[in-house]
Amino acid sequence: MADAANTRMIKPKRPAAYEVGYGKPPADHRFRKGQSGNPRGRPRGQSVPLGRRDLLNAFTQAAREPIAITKDGRTIRTTQIEALAQQLTRKALQGDMKAAKLLFDNIKALAPATEPDGMSHEEWLEVLDNRPKLHPGIEVRFVDAGDMRLKLGET
């Protein structure tokens, strides 16, 4: 029994500076150098999330695909985006106010910001609103100060 009391279990020695814990697995459980942690994971160059430009290109490409539609009893071929624009315009003309608002919002967003003369529609409205409002019977003339002195008899 004395021998059993003096006997203790021998543990493998680890470096004193290395502490096992969260994110620090024991040395014998770590990945070997050159071995991937996920050997059957995602292959390179696959399934990269789409960015805004990629999504825009995908929608543009899909909208340009040809489609056959029936118009006035005849089948015509056009692009999907043109068919959508025609349908939106038709619904707006039939009195669908949501379609009309969507149509005008899209036209406004896609129209050039300025007129050929360099001023936008909003700028022209602002210029017209800022004009002095005159009564129709009042006439305004601009005269030189020298002319006024002569009429008043001043020299």
Secondary structure, DSSP 8 states (H G I E B T S, - for coil): -HHHHH---------TT---BTTB--GGGS--TT--SSTTS--TT-S----HHHHHHHHHHHHTSEEEEEETTEEEEEEHHHHHHHHHHHHHHTT-HHHHHHHHHHHHHHS-SS-TTS--HHHHHHHHHTS----TT-------HHHHHHHHT--
